[in-house]
Amino acid sequence: MANETTNVTVPDESPRRMTVREWMLEVVGGPDKGRSASTLEGLLRVGSGTSNDLVLTDGTVSRRHLEIERTERGLMVKDLGSRNGTYIDGRQVMSAFVEPGEQVTLGKTKLLVKQKSKSTEITLMVGEAFGEMVGTSRSMRAVFAELARLAKEDMTVLIEGETGTGKELAARALHAKSSRRKGPFRVLDCSLMPKEGAEKELFGPEGCFRQAQRGTLFLDEVAELPASVQPKLLRALDSKTIPALGGAPEEAFDGRVVASTARNLDDAVESGAFRKELFFRLAVARVRIPPLRTRKEDLPVIAERLASGLSTSIELSPQALSMLEMYDWPGNVRELRNVLERGALMQASGTANWLELLVAPAKEKGSKPIVQIVTGLPYHEAKDRVVGEFEKQYFTEQMRKCEYDLELAAEHTGLSTQSLYRLLKKNGLRMRELKNSAALED
């Protein structure tokens, strides 16, 4: 029998250089006339707070007034809930595209958007994947290239981005491509840490630091870390030592720490909610994952990747993909995954217009999810799906009613704090995401 040759396509993860033009904001009117800030691929935040890229002294400007970000379709201006609004050509906007040469007005300040004539090279990944992350946009390929570079290092990394952008996937990819890939990858969701026992979660006999030896420890939503343990975490990182606790001895820590946040940690440091020294220790390197609404050309490849991993198949027609691109996805990739999961169940039960039912109501303020009864699946599988959906909705509402107080919610549900913690974790419910979801509906 002749030997058969199988051709395996390996994703190209080699970087390449690309030439881009730097863009900038210049104050051309108001008390700060002459000030400016510039960037290549990232966003620029503008406001009176000291953590902004362009800090203004104008008293009519909010602390976090607006941000402007380069997207694949151009520069997008987004008002951040300012007191006095953001205006382009005399028209108030919440989000809008702006061209170089146009002016943006906030309070008494006028900003001129400019593109520098001199070009600069940036590094992009040639392929459209890094680990489990996929994307064809220039902004994501720049992220992939930076992650590939950092995977060769052993420094602490802070991954920033909105809820659902894929920060944990980025952390897992960093680990999988690093020299520690044969070691454990441990996740600690700081938003679900009970105030009492936080130190034990970190350093106890079964704490995440000891479990992450010779591997990677991922501190998810590190901005939610209780203030009481922040100095102890700083000490452990500085000394590379796990303190003795609960009968476990002090020992050297041989692991890498990667943290993530959906909040602006600079603001948390400025307000005193997060220790400045700990911030500097965690943010030796910073990677920002852009929101899905700014890179919609990534939607087809992301949707196809998510659909291929569903236990129930789903058909994504060109029309369906076009409709997905019309939505702004405030919950980013996680929201897209949830829509596809529910869509697959609805499609299996014979609902042809599942996308209109799921995406259109999501645009309406205050819309509530409904548990979908699926008749196209075997009994046990359908039951598991419905129970899972019920648990997500039930615990989301309970946490909302208890103002996201874990101990109070445990009392209301008749569960122990640890049991509630485990159920929230099992259903992928994170404190920061629950709060963000509530804010979108208010």
N, C-alpha and C positions, 0 to 999 in steps of 0.2 A: 504494500500500500504506500502510495506516495506521501511524502511529508507535506503537511499543510502549513502554510505560513499565515499567521494572524497579524494583521497590522493594527497596532494600538496607537491611538492618537493621544499624546501627552500634552496637556495644556501648557502653552508657552508662558512661563512666569519670569522670563528675562525682562529687564527694564530697558527702555530706550529714552532718548532725550527728545524733547519737543520744544519748539520755540513759541512763546506766548508774550503778549504785551501786558505790562503792569498797568493797573488802573488806580485812580486815586479820587479822593474827595477833598475839595478845597473850599474853605469858608470865604465867600465873596461878599457877604453882607451880614451885619450884626456885630456884637461886641467882640467876637473872636476872629474877626476878619484877618486872613493871612495864615491861619492854622490849616493843617492838612494831614491826611493819613493815606497810606497806599497799601496794596496787596497784589499778589499774583493770582492765586486760585481761590483763596479763602474769602470769608465775608468780613465786612467792616461794621462794627457796632458803634453807634453814635448816641451820646447822651451826656448828662451832667455828672454821672457817676465816674469815679476814677478808674473803674475796670474797663471802660470803653476804649476802643481803638482811637476814636476821635472824641476827646473830652472838651465839652463846651461849658462856659461860665454863664451863658444866657439863662436868666431865671425863668424864662418861659418854656425852657426845654426840660423834659422829664429825665429822671435818672437813667432809665433805659428807654430811649425814645424810639429809635429805629435801627434796622440793620439793612445793609445792601450786600447781596451775594451774587457772585458770578455763577450763572447756570448755563446749561447747554444752549438755551434759547436767548440768552442775554443777561443783563444785570437786573436783578429783581429787588425792589424796595419793599420792605415789610415794616409796617408800624407795629410797635410792641405794646400797644395799649396806652399810648401817651395821653397826657391831659389835654393838650391843645391840638393834636392831630398832625398829620403829615400831608403836604400838598405838592402836586406836580402841575404846573401850568394853571394854578388857581383852583385845581380840583382836588378835594380831599380823597385820599386813597388809604386802604388798609394793606393792599399788596398790588404792585404794578411793575411793569417793566419800564426801564429808563435807559435812554441812549446817551453816550458820551456827548457832552455839550449842553445837556438839559440841566435845569436847576430844580433842586428839591428844597422846599421851605418847611421849617419846623420852628414854631414860635417866631422870634424876631431874627432868626438865622436863615441865611440862604446858602445852600451848598451847590457847588458846581461839580458835575461828574466829568472826569477827564480820563483819557487814555493816553499813556505815555508813548512817545514815538519809538523809544528804544526797546528792543525785544530782549527777552530773558529766556534761558532754557530751564525747563523743569523735567523731572523724571517721571515717565509713565510706564506701567506694565503693558507688555505687548498683548498678553492674553486677556480673556474676559472673566477670569476666575482667580481667586486666591483662597485656598481652603474651601469652605462651603459658601463663601461669598461670591456673587456673580454680578457683573455689570459691564456694559460696553461704553459708558460715558467717560469723558476725559477726567471728570472729577473723581470717579471711583477708581479709574486706573492709576491715578496719582496716589490715592489712598493705598491701593494694592502695592505699589512700588515702595511707599514709605514703610508699610508693614513688613515687606520682604527685607528691607534694609534693617529694621529693628529686630527681626527674628534672629539675625546673626549676632545681636548684642545680648547683654544680660541685664540691662538697666530697667528701672521701673518705668512703666508707660501709663499715661492717663488717656483713655479713649473717651472722647466727648461726642455727643450727638443726641438728637431728640429721641423720645421714647419709640422703640420699635425699629430703629434704623439698623440694628444688627451689631451692637457693641459686643455682645457675648460671642457671636460668631467670629468677630475680629480677634478677640482674645484667644479663642480656641485655635484660630489659624496661626497666631503668633506662637502659641505653644507647640502646635504640630510641626511647624517649620524650624523650631529651635533645637539646640543641642539637648534640651530637657524633654524632648518629645516622648522618650520612653518612661518618663516619670509621671506621677499623677497630675491631673488637672482638677483642682478643687474650686468650687464656686461658693461664695458667701454673699447672700443678698442682704446688704446692710439696711435696706428699707424695712425688712421684716424682723430685724433683731430686736428682741424684747429689751427694754431698758435695764431690767434686772437680769443678769446673766450674760450680758454682752461680752464681758471679759472672758468668760468661760467658753463662749462660742469661738473666740479668737485663739486663746492660749491654753484652754483646759486639756485634760488627757485625750479627749476626742475632738479637740479644737481644730479649726481649719489650718492653722500654721503647722501643726504636727502632721496633719494628713497630707500637706503639700510638700513635705520634705523631698528634695531632689526633683521637684516638678515646678508647677506654676500655681500660684494662688490668685484667683480672680475676685477682687472686691467690687461687686456689682453695686451701683448706686451709692458710691462711697460718701457722697454729700449728706446722706441720711445717717451716717455713723454717729451714735450717741456721743455727746461732748465728753462724757466721763471717761471714755476709752481712747479718745484721740491722742492724748499725751502718751499713753501706754503703747499705742501702735507706733507712734513716732519713735519712741525709745527702742522698740523691737527692730524697726527698720534701720535705725542708725547703728545699733550695736550688732545687728544680724544675729540676735539671740532671742529665743523663746523663753519668757520668764517661767519660773516654777509656779505651778498653780494646781490645786485640787489633787495633790499627791504626785503629780507629774514633775520631774526635776527640770531645772533649767538646762537648756541645750542649745547648741549653735543651730541657726537656721540656714539651710542650704536650699534656697528656692528663689524663684523670681516672683515678684508681685506686679500684677497688672490691675488697674482700677478703671472704673467707668463712672460716668455721671451724665444725667440728662439735664441737670441744672448748670447754671453758670457758676462755677466754683470761685471765680474771681469775685463775684458779688457776695458769695457766702463768706469769703475771707474778709472782704471789706466791712460786712455787717458784724463780724465777730462770731458768726455761727460755725466757722470752720477755721482750725488753727493754720496760721500762715506757714509755719515751719513744716507742718505735715503736708500742706499743699505743695510746697517746693520739693519735698522729698518724693512725693508721688508723681509729680509732673516733670520728671527729668526729661522725658520725651512726651509730646502731645500729638495725638492723632484725632482729627475731627471727621466724623462720617456725615456727609451731607444728607438732608432730608429727601425723601422720595419725590416730593413735588418739584424739586429743582433739577431732577434728572429722569424725567419720564421716559426717555429713550431706553432706560434700563428695565422698564416695566415688562416688555415681552419676555426677555430672557429670565427675569426673576419669576414671573408668573409660571412659565414653563417648568422651571426648576422646582418651584413649590408644588405644582400640579403633579409632577412625576413622583413626589414623595407621599402623596395622599393614598390612604388605604382604599378609598372609593375613587374611581377614575372620573375625570371631568374633561369635557370637550371645550377647548378655548378657540372659538372661531375668530377670524380677523375682526368681525364686528364686535365681539366681546372684548377683544384687546383694545379696540378703539374706545369703547365705553369706559374701560378701566383707566385709560389715559385722560379722560375728561374729569376725573375725580382727583381731588388734591391730597387724599390720604394723610390726614392729620396723625393717624396712628402708624404711618409708614409701613414697612414691610410686614410687621406683625399684623396690622389690620388687614393687609392684602391676603395674608395667609388665612386669617379667620374667615374672610369673605369667601375664599376659594373652598375652604373646608365645608362651610355651610352650603355653598353653591353645589358642591359635589353631591351632598345628601339630597338637596332639593331636585337636582337633575336626575338622580337615581329614582326618585319617587314620581318622576314624570312632569315636573315643573319646568316648562320651557323658558319662561321669562325670569329665571332666578336672579339674573344680574340686575334687572330693573327693580326687583323686589328688595334686593340687598343694598345696592349702591345708592339708588335714588333716595330711599328713606334716610340713609346715613347722612345725607346732606341737610336734612331737616333738623332744626334745633330741637333738642329734647327727645328725639326718637328713642324708643326702648327696644331691645332685642326680644325676640319671641322664641321659645323653645320649639323647634321644628320636629314634628312627628314624621318619621321616615318609614314608609311601608315597603320600600324596594330593597331592604336589607334583611338578613336573617334576624330572628327575634333577639338573641343575646347581643349581637352587634348593635342593633338598633337601640336596645335598652341601654347599653353602655354609652352610646352617643348622647341619648337624651338625658341620662343621669349626669354625664359630664357637663352638658350645657346648663342643666339646672343648677349644679354646684357653682359654676362660674357666675351665673346671674344672682343666685342666693347670697353668696359671700360678697359679691360686689355691692349689693344693696345693703347688706348688714354693715359692711365697713363704712359705707357712705353715711348711714344713720348714726353710727357711733363716731363720726368725724375722724375715722382712720386711727382710732385708738385700739391697739391690738388687745389689751387687757379688758377693756370695756366690751368689745365685740365678742370676746370669748365668753364673758358673763351673759350677754344677751343670747348667744347661740347655745348655751348650755354645754360648751366644750371647754377643755383646759386650754391654756394659752399655747402650750406646745402642740396640742392636737390641731388647733386652728392654724398655727404656723405651718404645720405639715400639709394641711389641706389647701391653704393658700399657695404654698410652693408647688404642690402636686398639680394644681390647676393653672399654674403659670401666672398667678395674680401677684403683682408687685405694687407696693404702696405708692411709689411715684406714679406709676401708670394709672392706678385707680384715681388718684387725685387729678391727674391731667385729664382723664376722661370726664370727670365731674366738672372740671373747669370749662371744657368744650361745650357742655350742655347748659351751663348757667347763662 
